Amino acid sequence: MQIYEFSLHLRKRYYRMKHFLLSAAALVICLCAQAQVVRPEADVHFKAALINDEFDVSNAELAPSKTLAALRLSPYVGIALGDNHRIKVGFDIMKDFGTSGTKPVTELAAWYQYDKNGFTFAAGIFPGTLLKGYYSTAIFSDAARFYDAHYDGFYLGWKGEKSKYEVVFDWCGKFDADRREQFYVLSTGAGWVTPWLALCWEGVFHHYACSATVNGVVDDHLLHPYLKFEFSSVLPMDRLELSLGGMVGYQMDRLKGERYIPKGLDAVVDVRKWGFGVRNQFYYGRNQMPFYNKTDASGAVYGDNLYFRASWWQIRKDGEWGLYDRLDAYWVKNLNEYVSLGVHAVFHFDYLGFLGCQQFIQANFNLENLSLFRRK
């Protein structure tokens, strides 16, 4: 009799525990199904560009004649945990036009991303589409902007009702026998004081160090603060902007002991209506790339290995004060929220006159955070 009662007692406890576990599991499943805590997502980025540079008219004084014609395709998949956390993996494939028979260039990517109340944090190898700030050719040339699809490091961004800021850390060179150690920090910001006036900046801190076979460290830094006046809210224009600012750089070849602090002033006017626009940027100041034509300890020219910015920011090779003017006539069109097209004719001038011109054709397709199943 005692054995029977003890067995009955154990059986009741077993059923109570089973009922509790089943109820808890049902509650968790119900909450997950209702809130869709974990869901698969996908991104697709596509870009095709044709950029034709013609600078023979100035004997390629500051920039060579060349043509960039290529496409990029970047698919990513991942999981979203609620509305704030994402982990994604994928790859980027790049192919130059007219190179049939050669393999495309591929690069893997994987990153964690956190988004909440306008704040974004990312860590890993993440796509450049995550950056939301404006960077001029004083930071990135057109070629560097296109060919560098990913950033290896960290991203911090914040967007409010009247302001937006971001900081990017990119470790772009690991110390090796033939590879220099280098990294850079990017930053942009804009804070609207009134509906038509904003305080803005863009900047880069670039550390270009040695490899196992070549000594030397170069500091390449640039800060560009400016005021932006936007009058499209009071006039019937899609865009009517005036920007006034200054540039100051810090250039130091530590091995040779050469140091430069180039300064300058710039003004930008941008007018657009019905997708057609004219933009003019005028700069007066010193060479922001003083080491471009100089050599490192191995005798190799620094050139584009050191600088990501466009080479016409040399202004004058003799280091004296000079001017640079860029006139851009363009047409841009957003076909929908995912697809945009752009056609540009760009003319460049320096203190000696006409430098040369460029023709741009660009197509972009960006689809982000696409849920891979329909919500009921």
Secondary structure, 3 states (H helix, E strand, C coil): CHHHHHHHHHHHHHHHHHHHHHHHHHHHHHHHHHHCCEEEEEEEEEEEEEEEEECHHHCCCCCCCEEEEEEEEEEEEEEEECCCEEEEEEEEEEEECCCCCCCCEEEEEEEEEEEECCEEEEEEEEEHHHCCCCCCCCCCCHHHHHHCCEEEEEEEEEECCCEEEEEEEEEEECCCCCCCCEEEEEEEEEEEEECCEEEEEEEEEEEECCCCCCCCCEEEEEEEEEEEEECCCCCCCCEEEEEEEEEEEEEEECCCCEEECCEEEEEEEEEEECCEEEEEEEEEECCCCCCCCCECCCCCECHHHHCCCCHHHHCCCCCCCEEEEEEEEEEEEECCCCEEEEEEEEEEEECCEEEEEEEEEEEEEEEEEEECCCCC
